[in-house]
């Protein structure tokens, strides 16, 4: 009797022990599907070779156009996936570097996979053609469904081979207007506005000629910065010999305008967007381009400043420069800068008022948060966030490329004055490195704040107004495992 009771007690203890072990294992072990797939599942679609090639060619051409005009890697991937899904090609793999775009399609077990790479040979800024590409992609992925893939390829080819909306001299005029807007922000004389515009036009003409001679972009940037600085030094020399041009009391703004004009074409926001999105190879390459273009600019300015100081020309940076700016002059200058950049980037004329209003609003945000955000780079980051939100809304409503509106919003906030002060301090004293460090850190913090702000603003706007399925898939592919 007692043996039977003991046996049942031990059996009950074993059952309870096994149950507790099972419960503990269930609390630790996952029984659901993994939250992050190790690879994208292949497709068993039996696609014809011609259809697959046509869809891949269409995807590559659209992706190349976006990558060549500075779109972020995540946007390119999302666009390619949207097009391929619309034409019934699933399981597509997309790989992007700074200079190439590769697409691979698994066509089932009975067909060979197909992989094609396209090299991005040209870097250009033509936002009108890019906007037309966006409109075409919306038609492809719209509710009515895509048309014939061959007809769509012909439409895309027609868009990409369309001439620029206006002549090249308008681009030069746009860069002159951009430089003039920078001077207006500093609330100085009209004479300096004209001189800055003329120096920007000369720099652009010279840069274009150097590009035709296949001179590397680093040296072209250096030469353009040197020319702008020479004009400013010449005005300092005129003052030193007693020739006073009315209203030319701050020639430094000419160099600052040139710095901002030359930095306006650098893909700072795209590099930050790729880094935050997880496309580190593309982000590194774009970041290196930003560094090299900025170094070219700094070297050109440094050479001219060094020679002028050795010759005894009294070049100086006004300590109070920029302190007398008002919110009105800043907003007007930002609007003029926006118009100039839009013209230099082949944006449609009817969009210029929208660009000007957006840039003015971003500068107003920066002006009002500046007293409250004393940390370096914080106020530019907040203003950049506003620019990112505005950019996405304009893209969603009017298909204006986000890169265009982002740059329009932040150009007025680029750290031209801080960068120039750092370069001048570096050339003016044997302890130049120590004296230049605060200004250089301020310039770096401002640039990073603007880049991060535009990226965060775009992300918040997307989350608020909704991703499409392909954009979400592109984002998930770039996330770290969980």
JOVEN-V398305 format. One record per residue. N is the residue number from 1. OMEGA is omega in whole degrees, -180 to 180 (NA if undefined). D_LAST is the distance of its C-alpha to the last C-alpha in whole Angstrom. Layout:
<<N & OMEGA & D_LAST> <N & OMEGA & D_LAST>>
//
This chain:
<<1 & -180 & 56> <2 & 179 & 54> <3 & 179 & 53> <4 & 180 & 51> <5 & 179 & 50> <6 & -179 & 48> <7 & -180 & 47> <8 & 178 & 45> <9 & 179 & 44> <10 & 179 & 42> <11 & 178 & 41> <12 & 178 & 39> <13 & 179 & 38> <14 & 178 & 36> <15 & 178 & 35> <16 & 179 & 34> <17 & 179 & 32> <18 & 179 & 30> <19 & 179 & 29> <20 & 178 & 28> <21 & 178 & 26> <22 & 179 & 24> <23 & 179 & 23> <24 & 178 & 22> <25 & 178 & 20> <26 & 178 & 19> <27 & -177 & 17> <28 & -175 & 15> <29 & 178 & 14> <30 & 178 & 12> <31 & -179 & 15> <32 & 177 & 13> <33 & -180 & 12> <34 & -180 & 8> <35 & 179 & 6> <36 & -179 & 6> <37 & 178 & 10> <38 & 178 & 11> <39 & 178 & 14> <40 & -179 & 16> <41 & 178 & 18> <42 & -179 & 22> <43 & 177 & 25> <44 & 178 & 28> <45 & 177 & 30> <46 & -177 & 33> <47 & 175 & 34> <48 & -178 & 37> <49 & -178 & 37> <50 & -179 & 39> <51 & -180 & 37> <52 & 180 & 33> <53 & -179 & 35> <54 & -180 & 36> <55 & 179 & 33> <56 & 179 & 31> <57 & 178 & 34> <58 & 179 & 34> <59 & -178 & 30> <60 & -179 & 31> <61 & 178 & 34> <62 & 178 & 32> <63 & 178 & 29> <64 & 180 & 32> <65 & 180 & 34> <66 & -178 & 31> <67 & -179 & 30> <68 & -179 & 33> <69 & 171 & 34> <70 & 178 & 31> <71 & -180 & 28> <72 & -179 & 24> <73 & 180 & 22> <74 & 178 & 20> <75 & 179 & 23> <76 & 179 & 25> <77 & -180 & 22> <78 & 180 & 22> <79 & 180 & 26> <80 & 180 & 26> <81 & 177 & 23> <82 & -179 & 26> <83 & -177 & 29> <84 & 179 & 28> <85 & 179 & 27> <86 & -180 & 30> <87 & 172 & 32> <88 & 178 & 30> <89 & -179 & 28> <90 & 180 & 24> <91 & -180 & 22> <92 & 176 & 23> <93 & -179 & 21> <94 & 178 & 22> <95 & -175 & 22> <96 & 164 & 23> <97 & -177 & 25> <98 & -174 & 28> <99 & -177 & 31> <100 & 178 & 29> <101 & -178 & 28> <102 & 179 & 27> <103 & 180 & 26> <104 & -179 & 26> <105 & 174 & 26> <106 & -172 & 26> <107 & 179 & 29> <108 & -176 & 29> <109 & -176 & 30> <110 & 180 & 34> <111 & 178 & 34> <112 & 174 & 33> <113 & -177 & 30> <114 & 180 & 31> <115 & -179 & 29> <116 & 178 & 31> <117 & 178 & 31> <118 & -180 & 33> <119 & 177 & 34> <120 & -173 & 34> <121 & -172 & 37> <122 & 172 & 38> <123 & -177 & 37> <124 & 176 & 38> <125 & 176 & 38> <126 & -174 & 40> <127 & 175 & 38> <128 & 178 & 41> <129 & 179 & 40> <130 & 177 & 36> <131 & 176 & 37> <132 & 176 & 39> <133 & 178 & 36> <134 & 179 & 33> <135 & 180 & 36> <136 & 179 & 36> <137 & 177 & 33> <138 & 176 & 33> <139 & -180 & 36> <140 & -175 & 34> <141 & -178 & 31> <142 & -177 & 34> <143 & -180 & 35> <144 & 179 & 38> <145 & -178 & 36> <146 & 174 & 36> <147 & 178 & 39> <148 & -174 & 40> <149 & 180 & 38> <150 & 177 & 41> <151 & 178 & 43> <152 & 177 & 39> <153 & 178 & 39> <154 & 177 & 43> <155 & 179 & 42> <156 & 178 & 39> <157 & 179 & 42> <158 & 178 & 44> <159 & -175 & 42> <160 & 180 & 41> <161 & 178 & 44> <162 & 178 & 46> <163 & 176 & 48> <164 & -177 & 47> <165 & 176 & 48> <166 & -170 & 50> <167 & -174 & 52> <168 & -180 & 51> <169 & 177 & 53> <170 & 177 & 51> <171 & 177 & 48> <172 & 177 & 50> <173 & 178 & 52> <174 & 178 & 48> <175 & 175 & 47> <176 & 178 & 50> <177 & 178 & 50> <178 & 180 & 46> <179 & 178 & 48> <180 & 178 & 51> <181 & 177 & 48> <182 & 180 & 47> <183 & 178 & 50> <184 & 179 & 51> <185 & -178 & 48> <186 & 173 & 50> <187 & 177 & 53> <188 & -169 & 55> <189 & 179 & 58> <190 & 179 & 59> <191 & 180 & 60> <192 & 175 & 57> <193 & 180 & 55> <194 & -179 & 57> <195 & 179 & 57> <196 & 178 & 53> <197 & 180 & 53> <198 & -180 & 56> <199 & 177 & 54> <200 & 178 & 50> <201 & 178 & 52> <202 & 179 & 54> <203 & -180 & 51> <204 & 179 & 49> <205 & 180 & 52> <206 & 179 & 52> <207 & 179 & 48> <208 & 179 & 49> <209 & 178 & 52> <210 & 177 & 50> <211 & 177 & 47> <212 & 178 & 50> <213 & 179 & 51> <214 & 175 & 47> <215 & 179 & 47> <216 & -175 & 43> <217 & 180 & 42> <218 & -178 & 42> <219 & 176 & 45> <220 & 177 & 46> <221 & 180 & 44> <222 & -179 & 46> <223 & -180 & 49> <224 & 178 & 48> <225 & 180 & 47> <226 & -180 & 51> <227 & 179 & 53> <228 & -180 & 52> <229 & 178 & 52> <230 & 179 & 56> <231 & 178 & 57> <232 & 179 & 56> <233 & 178 & 57> <234 & 178 & 60> <235 & 174 & 61> <236 & -179 & 60> <237 & 178 & 63> <238 & 178 & 65> <239 & -178 & 65> <240 & -180 & 66> <241 & 174 & 69> <242 & 178 & 70> <243 & -175 & 69> <244 & 175 & 67> <245 & -178 & 66> <246 & 177 & 66> <247 & -177 & 62> <248 & -175 & 61> <249 & -179 & 60> <250 & -180 & 56> <251 & 180 & 56> <252 & -177 & 52> <253 & 177 & 51> <254 & 179 & 52> <255 & 180 & 49> <256 & 178 & 46> <257 & 177 & 47> <258 & 179 & 47> <259 & -178 & 43> <260 & 178 & 42> <261 & -179 & 43> <262 & 179 & 42> <263 & -175 & 38> <264 & -179 & 38> <265 & -178 & 37> <266 & -175 & 35> <267 & -179 & 31> <268 & -177 & 30> <269 & 179 & 28> <270 & 178 & 26> <271 & 179 & 25> <272 & 179 & 23> <273 & 178 & 22> <274 & 180 & 20> <275 & 180 & 19> <276 & -180 & 17> <277 & 177 & 16> <278 & 178 & 15> <279 & -168 & 18> <280 & 179 & 19> <281 & 179 & 22> <282 & 179 & 23> <283 & 179 & 23> <284 & 180 & 24> <285 & 179 & 27> <286 & 177 & 28> <287 & 177 & 28> <288 & 176 & 30> <289 & 178 & 32> <290 & -179 & 32> <291 & -177 & 33> <292 & 179 & 36> <293 & 177 & 38> <294 & 177 & 38> <295 & 177 & 39> <296 & 177 & 42> <297 & -178 & 43> <298 & 180 & 43> <299 & 179 & 45> <300 & 179 & 47> <301 & -177 & 48> <302 & -179 & 48> <303 & -178 & 51> <304 & 179 & 53> <305 & 180 & 53> <306 & 179 & 54> <307 & -179 & 57> <308 & 178 & 58> <309 & 177 & 58> <310 & 179 & 60> <311 & 177 & 62> <312 & 178 & 63> <313 & -174 & 61> <314 & 176 & 60> <315 & -177 & 57> <316 & 174 & 55> <317 & -179 & 52> <318 & 180 & 53> <319 & -178 & 51> <320 & -178 & 52> <321 & -180 & 51> <322 & -179 & 48> <323 & -177 & 49> <324 & 179 & 52> <325 & 176 & 49> <326 & -180 & 49> <327 & -180 & 47> <328 & 179 & 49> <329 & 179 & 50> <330 & 180 & 46> <331 & 177 & 45> <332 & 177 & 48> <333 & 179 & 47> <334 & 178 & 43> <335 & 179 & 45> <336 & 177 & 47> <337 & 180 & 44> <338 & 179 & 42> <339 & 180 & 45> <340 & 180 & 46> <341 & 179 & 42> <342 & 177 & 42> <343 & -180 & 45> <344 & -178 & 44> <345 & 178 & 41> <346 & 173 & 43> <347 & -179 & 42> <348 & -176 & 44> <349 & -176 & 47> <350 & 179 & 47> <351 & -177 & 43> <352 & 178 & 45> <353 & 179 & 46> <354 & 178 & 42> <355 & -178 & 41> <356 & 180 & 43> <357 & 179 & 42> <358 & 179 & 39> <359 & 179 & 39> <360 & 179 & 42> <361 & 179 & 39> <362 & 179 & 37> <363 & 178 & 39> <364 & 177 & 41> <365 & 179 & 37> <366 & -176 & 37> <367 & -175 & 41> <368 & 178 & 40> <369 & -177 & 37> <370 & 178 & 38> <371 & -177 & 40> <372 & -177 & 37> <373 & -175 & 35> <374 & -179 & 36> <375 & 180 & 33> <376 & 176 & 33> <377 & -176 & 31> <378 & 178 & 31> <379 & 174 & 33> <380 & 179 & 33> <381 & 179 & 29> <382 & 177 & 30> <383 & 177 & 33> <384 & 176 & 30> <385 & 176 & 28> <386 & 178 & 31> <387 & 179 & 32> <388 & 179 & 28> <389 & 180 & 29> <390 & -179 & 32> <391 & -179 & 31> <392 & 179 & 29> <393 & 178 & 31> <394 & 176 & 34> <395 & -178 & 32> <396 & -176 & 31> <397 & -172 & 35> <398 & -177 & 37> <399 & 172 & 34> <400 & -178 & 35> <401 & -177 & 33> <402 & -179 & 30> <403 & 179 & 31> <404 & -177 & 35> <405 & 176 & 34> <406 & -178 & 32> <407 & 178 & 34> <408 & -177 & 37> <409 & -172 & 36> <410 & -178 & 35> <411 & -178 & 38> <412 & -177 & 40> <413 & 178 & 38> <414 & -171 & 37> <415 & -179 & 38> <416 & -179 & 42> <417 & -180 & 44> <418 & 179 & 41> <419 & 180 & 41> <420 & 178 & 45> <421 & 178 & 46> <422 & 179 & 43> <423 & -180 & 45> <424 & 179 & 48> <425 & 180 & 48> <426 & -177 & 47> <427 & -168 & 50> <428 & -173 & 52> <429 & 176 & 52> <430 & 173 & 52> <431 & -173 & 49> <432 & -178 & 48> <433 & 179 & 44> <434 & -178 & 44> <435 & -178 & 46> <436 & -174 & 43> <437 & 180 & 40> <438 & -180 & 40> <439 & 179 & 40> <440 & 178 & 38> <441 & 178 & 35> <442 & 179 & 36> <443 & 179 & 36> <444 & 180 & 33> <445 & 179 & 31> <446 & 179 & 33> <447 & 179 & 31> <448 & 178 & 28> <449 & 178 & 28> <450 & -179 & 30> <451 & 180 & 27> <452 & -179 & 24> <453 & 180 & 26> <454 & 179 & 27> <455 & 179 & 23> <456 & 179 & 22> <457 & 177 & 25> <458 & 180 & 24> <459 & 179 & 21> <460 & 179 & 22> <461 & 178 & 25> <462 & 179 & 23> <463 & -178 & 21> <464 & -175 & 24> <465 & 170 & 26> <466 & 170 & 23> <467 & 164 & 21> <468 & -173 & 23> <469 & -178 & 21> <470 & 177 & 21> <471 & 177 & 20> <472 & 180 & 16> <473 & 178 & 16> <474 & 180 & 16> <475 & -179 & 14> <476 & -180 & 11> <477 & -178 & 12> <478 & -178 & 12> <479 & 176 & 9> <480 & -177 & 7> <481 & 177 & 4> <482 & NA & 0>>
//
